[in-house]
Amino acid sequence: MTGDIKIVIDAAAFLGMHAVDDTTRGACKSFFARHLHDGVLMSLEHVGWCDDVIWGHPRVVQDAYYPFMDALHTEMDIRRVGYEEADIQAALGSTALQDLPIRERLLMGLVLRCGAMLHTAYPELAARRDLPVVPVAPAGEQPFPEHLERLYQASLALRIPIEHLRGRVCTPEPSSP
């Protein structure tokens, strides 16, 4: 299913196209503009993480954002994949991954299984030099093709603080006595 695709993206790279910080936003946008015709992998969990962040915004902001996201997911070869047993084994068995939160451990398990590189805007993960990770690097902002660029500019009604690129952590509700 993953074929020869060697680029994995995470929610931080995708959501980073709408970061409040213009350096992060421009770097992430340029990454997607450059790779528009390349195949990339994204775990279904990270797709859901993006949706969770977007659904936390007012409906008017969602309505401005989703036409761009829909068009990008249609035009770009983003292969959305579930985790496999080998990804889970790598996530749990690799000592290099033990200090990462489970979400990143699972993602890195996928990256390792595919012999790929993760492209991320997640600052702590991008700083790791012992893993196959490439930070989405700042460069001159590259535009999308005109029809996508128009949708992208409208989608900037949504701007996400860098802290939200780390995602939400679910904590169990306290038990009732």
C-alpha positions in Angstrom: 0.0 0.0 0.0 2.8 2.4 0.8 4.7 1.6 -2.4 7.9 3.5 -2.8 6.8 6.6 -0.9 9.6 7.7 1.4 8.1 10.9 2.7 5.9 10.8 5.8 4.1 13.9 7.2 2.5 14.4 10.5 -0.3 16.7 11.8 2.2 19.3 12.8 3.4 19.7 9.2 -0.1 19.8 7.9 -1.5 22.2 10.6 1.7 24.2 10.3 0.4 25.7 7.1 -1.9 27.7 9.3 0.5 28.4 12.1 0.3 31.9 13.8 4.1 32.1 13.4 4.7 33.1 9.8 8.1 31.4 9.6 6.5 28.0 10.5 3.5 28.7 8.3 5.6 29.7 5.2 7.9 26.7 5.7 5.0 24.2 5.9 3.1 25.8 3.0 6.2 25.7 0.8 6.8 22.1 1.7 3.3 21.2 0.5 3.6 23.4 -2.6 6.9 21.7 -3.5 5.6 18.2 -2.9 2.1 18.7 -4.5 2.8 16.1 -7.1 4.8 13.7 -4.9 3.3 10.9 -2.9 3.4 11.3 0.9 2.2 9.1 3.7 0.1 10.3 6.7 -1.1 8.1 9.5 -4.9 8.0 10.0 -4.3 9.1 13.6 -2.6 12.2 12.4 -5.4 12.9 10.0 -7.8 12.6 12.9 -5.6 14.8 15.0 -5.9 17.6 12.4 -9.7 17.2 12.3 -9.8 17.4 16.1 -7.9 20.7 16.1 -10.0 22.2 13.3 -13.4 21.1 14.8 -12.4 23.0 18.0 -12.7 26.3 16.0 -16.0 28.2 15.3 -18.0 27.1 12.3 -17.3 30.2 10.3 -13.5 29.5 10.5 -14.1 25.8 9.6 -16.1 26.9 6.5 -13.2 29.1 5.4 -10.6 26.3 6.0 -12.2 23.1 4.7 -12.5 24.1 0.9 -8.7 24.4 0.8 -8.1 21.2 2.8 -10.5 19.3 0.7 -8.9 20.4 -2.5 -5.4 19.7 -1.3 -6.3 16.2 -0.2 -7.9 15.6 -3.6 -5.1 17.0 -5.7 -2.1 15.8 -3.6 -1.3 12.1 -3.4 -1.6 11.9 0.4 -1.9 8.2 1.3 -3.7 7.9 4.6 -2.6 4.7 6.3 -3.3 2.8 9.5 -0.7 1.5 11.7 0.4 -2.1 11.2 1.7 -4.7 13.8 5.3 -4.0 12.8 4.8 -0.2 13.5 3.5 -1.0 17.0 6.4 -3.5 17.6 8.9 -0.9 16.6 7.2 1.8 18.7 7.3 -0.4 21.8 10.6 -2.2 21.2 13.0 0.5 20.0 15.0 2.0 22.8 15.6 5.1 20.6 11.9 5.9 20.8 11.2 5.2 24.5 11.4 8.9 25.5 8.8 10.0 22.9 5.0 10.2 23.6 3.1 7.2 22.3 1.7 9.2 19.4 5.2 10.0 18.1 6.5 6.5 18.9 3.7 4.9 16.7 4.4 7.4 13.9 8.2 6.7 14.1 7.4 3.0 14.0 5.6 3.6 10.6 8.5 5.7 9.4 11.1 3.0 10.3 9.0 0.2 8.8 8.7 2.1 5.5 12.4 3.2 5.4 11.1 6.7 5.1 11.8 10.2 6.5 9.4 12.1 8.7 8.9 15.8 7.7 7.5 17.7 10.7 7.0 21.1 12.2 6.8 19.6 15.7 9.7 21.3 17.3 10.8 18.6 19.8 10.7 15.9 17.2 12.3 18.0 14.5 15.3 18.5 16.8 16.0 14.8 17.0 19.2 13.9 15.1 19.1 10.2 16.1 15.9 9.5 14.1 14.9 9.7 10.5 13.3 13.1 10.9 13.6 16.3 8.7 12.3 19.6 10.0 10.1 21.4 7.6 12.7 24.1 6.8 12.1 27.8 6.3 12.6 28.9 2.7 11.1 31.5 0.5 7.3 31.0 0.6 6.3 29.1 -2.5 2.8 29.6 -3.8 0.3 26.8 -4.7 -1.1 26.7 -8.2 -3.6 29.6 -8.6 -6.8 27.8 -7.8 -5.3 26.2 -4.6 -3.6 29.5 -3.7 -7.0 31.3 -3.7 -8.5 28.6 -1.4 -5.4 28.7 0.8 -5.5 32.5 1.3 -9.2 32.2 2.3 -8.3 29.4 4.7 -6.0 31.7 6.6 -9.0 32.7 8.6 -7.7 29.8 10.7 -4.4 30.5 12.5 -3.1 27.9 14.9 -0.6 28.7 17.8 2.5 26.4 17.8 1.4 24.8 21.0 -1.6 23.3 19.2 0.8 21.5 16.8 1.6 19.2 19.7 -2.0 18.0 19.8 -4.2 17.3 22.7 -3.6 14.7 25.4 -6.6 12.8 26.7 -6.8 12.5 30.5 -9.3 10.2 32.1 -12.1 11.7 34.1 -11.8 11.1 37.8 -13.8 8.2 39.1 -16.9 8.8 41.2 -16.8 7.4 44.7 
